[in-house]
Amino acid sequence: MKTKIIIEMNDVTLFKGKILNLPVHHNEIIKRSIELFDDDNPCIIHQSFIVKEFAEELLSLFGENNTIEGKDYPDVLGFLDVDDVMKIRIHKKG
């Protein structure tokens, strides 16, 4: 996945980079690992798989748009490691 994103809050850039480098809560990785692999201590391969799943979920939200608002998808974007998902705006590049 070569898609890049920008996560902003109040016109301040929180993250800018490849979607696979998303800021993800470690607890969310553990939670998904338990769901998928019944493993509360995932190896790097499982962690990478989970981050890729989160990235795909995020990309699916864009549809025809290049920008989404966190307030429109708070339950889906809960995996992001940001202070308040309700206040973020995410831009897709490429």
C-alpha positions in Angstrom: 0.0 0.0 0.0 1.6 3.2 -1.2 -1.3 5.4 -0.2 -0.3 8.3 2.0 -2.5 10.1 4.5 -2.5 13.2 6.6 -4.2 13.3 10.0 -5.0 16.8 11.3 -6.7 18.2 14.4 -7.5 21.8 14.6 -5.3 22.5 11.5 -2.3 20.9 13.2 -0.8 17.9 11.4 -0.6 14.9 13.8 0.6 12.4 11.2 1.8 12.5 7.6 3.0 9.4 5.9 2.3 6.0 4.5 -1.0 4.5 5.6 0.8 1.4 6.9 2.7 3.6 9.4 -0.6 4.8 11.0 -0.5 5.7 14.7 -2.4 2.8 16.2 -3.1 2.2 19.8 -1.1 -0.8 21.0 -4.1 -2.0 23.0 -6.2 -2.1 19.8 -3.6 -4.3 18.2 -3.7 -6.7 21.2 -7.5 -6.7 21.1 -7.7 -7.5 17.4 -4.9 -10.1 17.8 -7.0 -11.9 20.5 -10.1 -11.8 18.2 -8.2 -13.1 15.1 -5.5 -15.3 16.5 -6.4 -15.9 20.2 -3.0 -14.4 21.0 -2.5 -11.6 23.5 1.2 -11.3 22.6 1.3 -11.0 18.8 4.5 -11.5 16.9 5.6 -8.8 14.4 3.9 -10.7 11.5 0.6 -10.7 13.3 1.0 -7.0 14.3 1.7 -6.1 10.7 -1.3 -8.0 9.5 -3.5 -6.2 12.0 -2.2 -2.8 11.0 -2.8 -3.6 7.4 -6.4 -4.6 8.3 -6.9 -1.2 10.1 -5.4 0.6 7.0 -7.8 -1.2 4.7 -10.8 -0.3 7.0 -9.7 3.3 6.9 -9.3 3.3 3.1 -12.8 1.9 2.7 -14.3 4.9 4.4 -13.1 7.3 1.7 -15.2 6.1 -1.2 -15.0 8.8 -3.8 -13.8 11.4 -1.3 -10.2 12.3 -0.4 -11.1 13.7 3.0 -13.1 12.2 5.9 -14.0 13.6 9.3 -13.4 11.6 12.5 -16.7 12.6 13.9 -18.5 10.7 11.1 -16.7 7.4 12.0 -15.8 7.4 15.7 -16.4 3.7 16.2 -14.4 2.6 13.2 -11.5 5.0 13.8 -11.2 4.1 17.5 -8.0 2.2 16.7 -6.1 5.4 15.9 -3.7 6.7 18.5 -5.0 10.3 18.7 -6.3 12.4 21.5 -9.8 12.8 20.2 -11.0 11.0 17.1 -14.0 13.2 17.0 -11.9 16.2 16.1 -9.6 14.8 13.4 -9.8 15.2 9.7 -8.0 12.6 7.5 -6.8 13.4 3.9 -5.9 10.7 1.4 -3.0 11.3 -1.0 -2.5 9.0 -3.9 
